[in-house]
Amino acid sequence: MKNVVIIGNGIAGVTAARHIRKKSDHKITIISGETDYFFSRTALMYIFMGHMKFEHTQPYENWFWKKNRIDLVKAFVTKVDTVSKTVSLDNNTNLNYDDLIIATGSKPNKFGWPGQDLKGVSGMYSKQDLDAITESSKDCHRAVIVGGGLIGIEMAEMLASKNIPVTFLVRETSFWNGVLPEGESDMVNRHIREHHIDLKLQTGLSEIISDENGRAKAIVTDKGETIACNLVGLTAGVSPNIDFLKDSTIELGRGVMVNRKLETSVPNVYAIGDCAQQHEGIGERRPIEAVWYTGKMMGETVARTICGEPSDYTPGHWFNSAKFLDIEYQTYGWVWAQPKENEGRFYWEHKDGKKCVHFNYDKNTRKFIGLNTFGIRLRHNMFDKWLKEERSVEHVLEHLKDANFDPEFYDQHETEILEKFNQENNTNLVSKKKSWKRILQNAINL
């Protein structure tokens, strides 16, 4: 029986613990100083907005851990000694391990801005961040958010829901345009402003000014504008949370360097989730993936290896989802901000300006490469199937109704989308599936 120690109680670490327990009688210890129990990190914003309580974000009852013989230690790790196989904790105790899994996630980026550590300045990643924002928002007259990614838009929505005026600083020429093509990025820009959020593009942070009590009272932009505020959200991306490993013998890059089996440079030490960095990205994926479902998959992979069934981490086709205020976003496969030389694009946007689809395909082979969808919910399993089968873009469009998430309750736009594609490409594609309304009508006529 091995002694397995896991640092971090996020989705990656907890998934590893659960699957190790399913496969073995190993002793399992999870260390985390953030919270007593695992919770859904993506739900933090909904706690702030009053949609749920913190206990509602815990997927397992508190008795689950004892029943499954998973020991929980509330502490932060300060040092890892891979020679003696011990981890040192901030409560002046040490734990021994046979196998060590590093699953410490991310931390908000700070770029040395003057005033970045003042009261009223926070990221939006941890439970401690949520507590700090909740306290600062009680008497907030204006908030400034720095950084235009997914965490930034979530924080803007959180604060706006409390009727707090929000100024949103985005360095780029358009929101998230390093990821989104122009059409989608423009749509999100409009949507942000329609929600009365003061979006300032091509604008960065120079410094945060303190009041006499050490709390933020204003920020200065890189254009020299001073904006009075007493809450500043730093959401300019995240970095692997690995500072405690700097003096260890484990190879580090931006994250903890791992191979395809998620093994580090030191035997019996593994890294998973946001803090793990592949030596080379898998396919078109980035070497570091700060995504919930990949953390879960990594946890399952490392559990198999520790339990004597070594396997490579194979995340499959890329997908992700998010929400921009009240517009849902899904992406399957690859749709880059700018198409590559061999790629063709087809973009359809609804007249209400709140829905769109953007197809990416190979111009030479016609192979479907990826799709972005805003405001239209589609089925993941269908796009995963089409990508695996390397279907043509025409096949995907003709069978798009098969991917409609719930055709009985959601508006259907497939016919309009297909008509526009036909017009632009001088084709005559027709839908290969009848709508539910047509099927029902035919049944009635019988």
C-alpha positions in Angstrom: 0.0 0.0 0.0 1.4 3.4 -1.1 1.2 6.7 0.8 -0.2 9.2 -1.8 -0.1 12.9 -1.0 -2.0 15.4 -3.2 -1.3 19.1 -2.9 -4.5 21.0 -3.9 -8.2 20.2 -3.5 -9.4 21.5 -6.8 -11.1 19.4 -9.5 -7.8 17.8 -10.7 -6.5 16.8 -7.2 -9.9 15.5 -6.0 -10.5 13.6 -9.2 -7.2 11.9 -8.8 -8.0 11.0 -5.1 -11.4 9.6 -6.1 -10.0 7.4 -8.9 -7.1 6.2 -6.8 -9.6 5.1 -4.1 -11.7 3.3 -6.7 -8.7 1.3 -7.9 -6.7 0.8 -4.7 -6.4 0.7 -0.9 -3.6 3.3 -1.0 -3.4 5.9 1.8 -4.6 9.2 0.4 -4.0 12.7 1.9 -5.2 15.9 0.3 -3.6 19.2 1.5 -5.2 22.6 0.9 -5.1 25.8 2.8 -7.8 27.4 0.8 -10.9 25.6 2.1 -11.9 22.7 4.3 -13.6 20.9 1.4 -13.6 20.7 -2.4 -15.9 23.1 -4.1 -16.8 24.1 -7.7 -14.6 27.1 -8.4 -16.6 28.2 -11.4 -19.6 28.8 -9.1 -17.8 31.5 -7.0 -19.4 34.3 -9.0 -22.9 32.9 -8.3 -22.3 33.0 -4.5 -21.5 36.7 -4.8 -24.6 37.3 -6.9 -26.8 35.6 -4.4 -27.8 32.7 -6.6 -26.4 30.1 -4.2 -24.6 29.7 -0.9 -21.1 28.4 -0.6 -22.2 25.0 0.7 -24.2 24.6 -2.5 -21.0 24.5 -4.4 -19.6 21.4 -2.6 -20.3 18.4 -4.8 -19.9 16.0 -1.9 -21.3 15.8 1.6 -18.8 16.4 4.4 -19.0 12.7 5.4 -17.8 11.6 1.9 -14.1 12.0 2.7 -14.1 9.9 5.9 -16.2 7.2 4.3 -13.8 7.0 1.3 -10.7 7.1 3.6 -9.4 10.3 2.1 -7.6 12.4 4.8 -7.9 16.2 4.5 -5.2 18.5 5.9 -5.9 22.2 5.9 -2.6 23.9 5.4 -0.4 25.5 2.8 2.7 23.6 1.5 5.9 25.7 1.9 8.5 23.2 0.6 8.9 19.9 -1.1 12.0 17.8 -0.5 12.1 15.1 -3.1 15.2 13.4 -1.6 13.6 12.7 1.8 10.1 12.5 0.1 8.5 15.0 2.5 6.4 18.1 2.2 6.6 20.9 4.7 3.5 22.8 5.8 2.9 26.3 7.1 1.8 24.8 10.5 5.4 23.6 11.1 4.6 19.9 10.4 5.9 17.6 7.7 4.2 14.8 5.7 5.9 11.9 4.1 4.9 10.5 0.7 5.6 7.6 -1.6 3.8 9.3 -4.6 3.2 13.0 -4.7 0.7 14.8 -7.0 1.0 18.5 -7.4 -2.4 20.0 -8.3 -2.1 23.6 -7.0 -3.9 25.4 -9.8 -3.3 29.0 -10.7 -2.9 32.4 -9.2 -3.9 35.8 -10.6 -1.2 37.6 -12.6 0.4 40.7 -11.0 2.9 42.7 -13.1 4.5 44.8 -10.5 1.9 47.6 -10.7 2.4 50.2 -7.9 -0.4 49.6 -5.4 -1.2 46.1 -6.5 -1.2 44.8 -2.9 -3.4 47.5 -1.4 -6.7 46.7 0.4 -9.6 46.6 -2.0 -7.4 45.1 -4.8 -8.1 41.4 -5.6 -8.1 38.8 -8.2 -11.1 36.5 -8.7 -9.8 32.9 -8.4 -9.9 31.6 -4.8 -12.4 31.5 -2.0 -10.2 34.1 -0.3 -10.6 36.4 -3.4 -14.3 36.0 -3.2 -14.3 36.9 0.5 -12.2 40.0 -0.2 -14.4 41.2 -3.0 -17.5 40.7 -1.0 -16.1 42.8 1.8 -14.8 45.6 -0.5 -18.1 45.8 -2.4 -20.1 46.7 0.7 -19.2 50.4 0.3 -17.9 50.4 -3.3 -18.8 53.5 -5.3 -17.0 52.3 -8.4 -14.9 49.3 -9.4 -12.2 49.1 -12.0 -11.4 45.7 -13.6 -8.0 45.3 -15.3 -7.8 42.6 -18.0 -10.1 41.4 -20.7 -10.4 37.7 -20.4 -13.1 35.3 -19.1 -12.4 36.0 -15.4 -12.7 39.8 -16.1 -16.1 39.5 -17.8 -17.3 37.3 -14.9 -16.2 39.9 -12.3 -17.8 42.7 -14.3 -21.1 40.8 -14.3 -20.8 40.1 -10.5 -20.3 43.7 -9.6 -22.9 45.1 -12.1 -25.4 42.7 -10.6 -25.0 44.7 -7.3 -25.5 48.0 -9.2 -21.9 48.9 -8.7 -20.6 51.1 -11.6 -17.8 49.2 -13.4 -15.0 50.4 -15.6 -13.3 47.7 -17.6 -9.8 48.2 -18.9 -8.8 46.0 -21.9 -5.4 46.5 -23.4 -6.4 45.0 -26.8 -8.2 46.7 -29.6 -11.3 44.6 -28.9 -12.4 42.3 -26.1 -10.5 38.9 -26.1 -9.5 39.3 -29.7 -6.4 37.2 -29.2 -8.9 34.3 -29.0 -12.1 35.4 -30.7 -12.4 36.4 -34.4 -13.5 39.9 -35.2 -17.3 39.2 -35.5 -17.6 37.5 -32.1 -15.3 40.0 -30.4 -17.4 42.9 -31.7 -20.6 41.2 -30.5 -19.2 40.9 -27.0 -18.0 44.6 -27.0 -21.5 45.7 -27.8 -23.0 43.4 -25.2 -20.7 44.7 -22.5 -21.7 48.3 -23.2 -25.4 47.4 -23.4 -25.1 46.3 -19.8 -23.8 49.8 -18.9 -20.2 48.7 -18.3 -17.7 51.4 -19.1 -15.5 49.4 -21.6 -12.2 51.1 -22.3 -10.3 49.4 -25.1 -6.6 49.8 -25.8 -6.2 50.9 -22.2 -4.0 49.5 -19.5 -3.1 50.1 -15.8 -0.2 52.2 -14.7 -0.7 52.4 -11.0 -3.2 52.1 -8.1 -3.4 55.0 -5.7 -3.8 54.5 -2.0 -5.9 56.5 0.5 -4.7 57.3 4.0 -5.8 53.8 5.3 -4.0 51.7 2.7 -7.0 51.1 0.5 -7.3 51.8 -3.2 -8.9 55.1 -3.9 -8.2 55.5 -7.6 -6.2 54.1 -10.6 -4.2 55.8 -13.3 -4.4 54.4 -16.8 -1.5 54.2 -19.2 -3.2 57.1 -21.0 -2.8 59.3 -17.9 -6.5 59.2 -16.9 -7.3 59.0 -13.2 -10.4 57.0 -12.3 -11.7 57.2 -8.7 -12.6 53.7 -7.4 -12.3 51.7 -4.2 -12.3 48.2 -5.6 -9.8 47.0 -8.2 -10.1 43.6 -9.9 -6.9 42.2 -11.3 -8.0 39.7 -14.0 -5.1 39.9 -16.4 -4.8 36.2 -16.7 -3.4 33.6 -14.3 -0.1 31.7 -13.8 0.7 28.3 -12.4 0.8 28.4 -8.6 4.2 26.9 -8.1 6.3 29.4 -6.0 6.7 26.9 -3.2 8.6 24.6 -5.6 11.3 27.1 -6.6 13.9 25.5 -4.3 13.0 21.9 -5.2 14.7 19.6 -7.6 11.6 19.4 -9.8 12.0 20.8 -13.3 9.9 24.0 -13.7 9.0 26.2 -16.7 6.1 28.5 -16.3 4.5 25.5 -14.7 5.7 22.1 -13.5 7.1 20.3 -16.5 5.5 16.9 -17.2 5.5 14.3 -19.9 2.5 12.7 -21.5 1.9 10.5 -18.4 2.0 13.7 -16.3 5.3 12.6 -14.6 7.7 15.3 -13.6 11.5 15.1 -13.8 11.5 13.4 -10.4 10.3 9.8 -10.0 7.0 9.3 -8.2 6.1 13.0 -8.5 3.3 14.1 -10.8 1.6 17.4 -11.7 -1.9 17.9 -13.0 -4.4 20.7 -13.8 -3.6 24.3 -14.2 -0.1 24.1 -12.8 1.1 21.3 -15.2 3.1 22.2 -18.3 3.6 19.8 -21.2 7.1 20.0 -22.8 5.2 20.4 -26.1 1.5 21.1 -26.5 -0.7 18.2 -27.5 -1.8 18.9 -31.1 -2.9 22.5 -31.3 -3.4 22.7 -27.5 -1.3 25.0 -25.3 1.3 23.4 -23.0 -0.6 24.8 -20.0 -4.4 24.3 -20.0 -6.3 26.1 -17.2 -9.6 24.4 -18.0 -11.9 22.5 -15.7 -12.5 19.4 -17.8 -8.8 18.9 -18.7 -8.0 19.0 -15.0 -10.5 16.3 -14.4 -9.1 14.2 -17.2 -5.5 14.6 -15.9 -6.7 13.5 -12.5 -8.1 10.3 -14.0 -4.9 9.7 -16.0 -2.5 10.0 -13.1 -4.7 7.8 -10.9 -4.3 5.0 -13.5 -0.5 5.4 -13.5 -0.2 5.4 -9.7 -2.4 2.3 -9.6 -0.3 0.3 -12.0 -2.1 1.1 -15.2 0.1 3.8 -16.8 -1.5 5.7 -19.7 -0.9 8.9 -21.6 -3.0 12.0 -21.1 -5.2 12.2 -24.2 -7.6 15.1 -24.0 -9.2 14.6 -27.4 -10.7 17.4 -29.5 -10.7 20.8 -28.0 -13.9 22.3 -26.6 -14.8 24.9 -24.1 -17.7 27.0 -23.0 -18.3 30.3 -21.1 -20.8 33.0 -20.6 -20.6 36.6 -21.6 -23.2 38.2 -19.3 -26.3 36.4 -20.7 -24.8 35.2 -24.0 -23.7 31.6 -23.9 -20.5 30.7 -25.8 -19.3 27.3 -27.0 -16.3 26.3 -29.1 -15.5 23.0 -30.7 -12.3 22.2 -32.5 -10.3 25.2 -33.6 -11.4 28.7 -34.7 -8.5 31.0 -34.4 -8.7 34.8 -34.1 -7.1 34.9 -37.5 -7.6 32.1 -40.1 -4.5 30.2 -41.2 -3.5 30.2 -44.9 -5.4 26.9 -45.7 -8.5 27.8 -43.7 -11.8 29.1 -44.9 -14.5 30.7 -42.7 -18.3 31.0 -42.8 -19.9 33.5 -40.3 -23.6 33.9 -39.7 -25.0 36.4 -37.2 -28.7 36.8 -36.2 -30.4 40.1 -36.8 -30.7 40.6 -33.0 -27.0 40.8 -32.7 -27.0 38.3 -29.8 -26.5 35.0 -31.7 -23.9 33.8 -34.2 -22.1 30.8 -35.5 -18.6 30.8 -37.1 -17.4 27.7 -39.0 -13.7 27.0 -39.8 -12.7 24.5 -42.5 -9.9 23.5 -44.8 -10.3 25.3 -48.1 -8.7 22.5 -50.0 -10.1 19.4 -48.5 -13.3 21.0 -47.1 -12.7 19.2 -43.8 -14.5 20.7 -40.8 -12.0 22.2 -38.3 -14.0 24.0 -35.7 -17.0 26.1 -34.7 -17.8 29.0 -32.4 -21.4 29.5 -31.3 -22.8 32.4 -29.3 -26.4 32.4 -28.0 -27.2 29.0 -29.6 -26.7 25.9 -27.5 -25.4 22.9 -29.5 -24.6 19.3 -28.5 -21.0 18.5 -27.7 -21.3 14.8 -28.7 -22.2 15.6 -32.2 -19.3 18.0 -32.9 -16.9 15.6 -31.2 -18.2 12.8 -33.5 -17.9 15.0 -36.7 -14.4 16.0 -35.7 -13.4 12.4 -35.1 -14.9 11.3 -38.4 -13.2 14.3 -40.2 -16.5 15.3 -41.8 -16.7 18.1 -44.4 -18.1 21.5 -43.5 -21.0 20.8 -45.9 -21.8 17.6 -44.0 -21.9 19.5 -40.7 -24.1 22.2 -42.1 -26.5 19.7 -43.7 -26.8 17.8 -40.4 -26.7 20.8 -38.1 -30.2 20.1 -36.8 -28.8 16.9 -35.2 -26.7 19.1 -32.9 -29.6 21.3 -31.7 -29.5 21.0 -28.0 -33.3 20.9 -27.4 -35.3 21.6 -30.6 -38.6 21.5 -28.7 -37.7 24.5 -26.6 -35.0 26.4 -28.4 -35.4 28.6 -31.5 -34.1 26.9 -34.6 -31.9 28.9 -37.0 -30.4 26.0 -39.1 -32.4 26.9 -42.2 -31.4 30.5 -42.2 -27.7 29.5 -41.6 -27.8 27.0 -44.5 -29.4 29.5 -46.8 -26.6 32.1 -46.2 -23.9 29.5 -46.7 -25.5 28.5 -50.0 -25.7 32.1 -51.1 -22.0 32.8 -50.3 -20.7 29.6 -51.7 -23.0 29.0 -54.7 -24.1 25.7 -53.3 -27.5 24.0 -52.9 -27.2 22.2 -49.6 -30.4 21.1 -47.9 -31.0 20.0 -44.3 -30.8 16.2 -43.9 -33.1 16.1 -40.9 -36.7 17.3 -40.5 -37.5 19.6 -37.7 -39.4 18.3 -34.7 -42.4 20.5 -35.6 -42.5 18.8 -39.1 -42.2 15.3 -37.6 -45.0 16.1 -35.1 -47.2 17.5 -37.9 -46.6 14.5 -40.1 -47.6 12.2 -37.1 -50.8 14.2 -36.6 -51.7 14.0 -40.3 -51.4 10.2 -40.2 
